[in-house]
Amino acid sequence: MLPQRDLLVGSQHPKELAAVLTAADRALRTWEPVWTGFVEGDVREEATERLGALAELTLTSTGGYPGAERQRLLIQRSEAAQDLEDGAAGLMGLEISGNFLFDPAERSDFRAGLLGLGPPEDELGDIWVRGDRGGQAVVTAAQAAALDGRNTSVRTVEVRLEARPLAQLQLPAQRQPRHFQTVEASLRLDAVASAGFGISRNRMAELVRQGSVRVNWQPMSSPSRLLVAGDRVQLEGRGELRVVTVQATKRERWRLELVRC
């Protein structure tokens, strides 16, 4: 049995981590590989940090495509660990079709529309928007079967759901880590993230206020939050920006080394 109480001490996500620990306990008892539900990147990092120190267990993860934000963890006994193909994760694609020309939707709108049909949130992976035609998602095979052919609403738009193999989806482009430097007048979150993600400062401030931006996995609501070296900025659907170094210039500006991945 895992010392679950000890492993949960100080957790930032006790509910989600407890579910992962239950899966890990099952893997230890049955000697069978166990998949968790989809978890966010911060939960995945915390679970990997806390369980990674246990020699008895091996953890890997997949979200259906490289760079997926929400992923399922595969937990195995180290002595019996085997390389499983992605298909073993039981993932399928979901086409979400509708006309959004007059009512553009965000990823959160699509997620809300799917959750309105009753699936558990941990069976829904990443969702991305495809212009005014709708969106696509990665879901568990069980949910793909349950949602296939159904209709729901996303904002004011009626959409139709269609299960598809992952290979038939137009997956988001894989992001390669990019190292660069920039000189900014401010260390504010909206200013640095604007430069790092290539989005206007006004739009970035709006995204912060909407709750789409996190710093070190903590939700942010203030664009004026000052960043320091070592901070990690997560933008929903756009990956992560890491602040490597911060140096003051002679003209009272800031030279930053950033990594976007």
LINBEL-V660024 format. One record per residue. N is the residue number from 1. SS is DSSP state (A for helix, B for strand, O for the rest). PSI is psi in whole degrees, -180 to 180 (NA if undefined). OMEGA is omega as a letter, one per 40 degrees, with the letter a starting at -180 (none if undefined). Layout:
n = [N N]
ss = [SS SS]
psi = [PSI PSI]
omega = [OMEGA OMEGA]
//
This chain:
n = [1 2 3 4 5 6 7 8 9 10 11 12 13 14 15 16 17 18 19 20 21 22 23 24 25 26 27 28 29 30 31 32 33 34 35 36 37 38 39 40 41 42 43 44 45 46 47 48 49 50 51 52 53 54 55 56 57 58 59 60 61 62 63 64 65 66 67 68 69 70 71 72 73 74 75 76 77 78 79 80 81 82 83 84 85 86 87 88 89 90 91 92 93 94 95 96 97 98 99 100 101 102 103 104 105 106 107 108 109 110 111 112 113 114 115 116 117 118 119 120 121 122 123 124 125 126 127 128 129 130 131 132 133 134 135 136 137 138 139 140 141 142 143 144 145 146 147 148 149 150 151 152 153 154 155 156 157 158 159 160 161 162 163 164 165 166 167 168 169 170 171 172 173 174 175 176 177 178 179 180 181 182 183 184 185 186 187 188 189 190 191 192 193 194 195 196 197 198 199 200 201 202 203 204 205 206 207 208 209 210 211 212 213 214 215 216 217 218 219 220 221 222 223 224 225 226 227 228 229 230 231 232 233 234 235 236 237 238 239 240 241 242 243 244 245 246 247 248 249 250 251 252 253 254 255 256 257 258 259 260 261]
ss = [O O O A A A A A O O O O O A A A A A A A A A A A A A A A A A O O O B B B B B B O A A A A A A A A A A A O O O O O B B B B B B O O O O O O O O B B B B B B B A A A O O O O O A A A A O B B B B B B B O O O O O O O O O A A A A A A A A A O O O O O A A A B B B B B B O A A A B B B B B B B A A A A A A A O O O B B B B O O B B B B B B B B O A A A O O O O O O O O O B B B B B B B O O O B A A A A A A A A A O O O A A A A A A A A A A O O B B B O O B B O O O O O O B O O O O O B B B B O O O B B B B B B B B B B O O O O O B B B B B B B O]
psi = [140 146 72 -41 -43 -40 -21 -11 125 6 141 -15 65 -39 -49 -40 -37 -38 -39 -41 -36 -42 -40 -40 -40 -41 -39 -41 -39 -15 20 147 141 131 136 176 178 137 156 167 -35 -37 -41 -43 -42 -42 -42 -40 -43 -36 -22 -22 -9 116 -23 -18 150 131 134 174 159 148 14 -17 157 134 7 140 -45 127 158 137 136 120 126 154 134 -39 -25 11 140 155 117 142 157 -32 -24 -17 -10 48 145 166 160 121 131 97 133 170 106 22 -38 0 73 142 153 170 -40 -31 -41 -41 -43 -39 -41 -43 -26 -19 -4 0 147 142 -31 3 5 123 -142 149 138 153 142 69 -138 9 -12 -140 179 160 159 129 170 157 -36 -42 -34 -43 -38 -32 -16 127 -2 160 151 -180 138 112 -121 6 130 132 156 140 137 123 140 150 150 -34 -18 -2 154 86 151 147 139 129 131 140 135 121 132 167 152 153 124 153 -14 154 14 149 -46 -34 -48 -44 -33 -46 -39 -37 -3 38 146 151 -38 -42 -38 -42 -39 -42 -37 -48 -28 -10 16 -3 137 151 122 39 1 129 139 145 -9 117 -17 1 127 138 154 167 136 -16 148 126 120 127 122 123 -3 5 -151 146 126 132 108 -54 154 124 136 141 172 -19 26 40 -176 126 121 140 123 154 123 129 NA]
omega = [i i a a i a a a i a i a a a a i i i i i i i i i i i i a a a i i a i i i i i i a a i i i a i a a a i a i a a a a i a i a i i i i a i i a i a i i i a a i a a a a i i i i a a i i i a i i i i a a i a a a a i a a i i a i i i i i i a i i i a i a a i i i a i i a i i a a a a i a i a i i i i i i a a a i a i i i i a a a i a i a a i i i a a a i i a i i i a i i a i i i i i a i a i i a a a a a i i a a i i i a i i i i i i i a i a a a i i a i i i i i a i a i a a i i a i i a i i a i a i a i a i a i i i i i a a i i a i a i a i i a none]
//
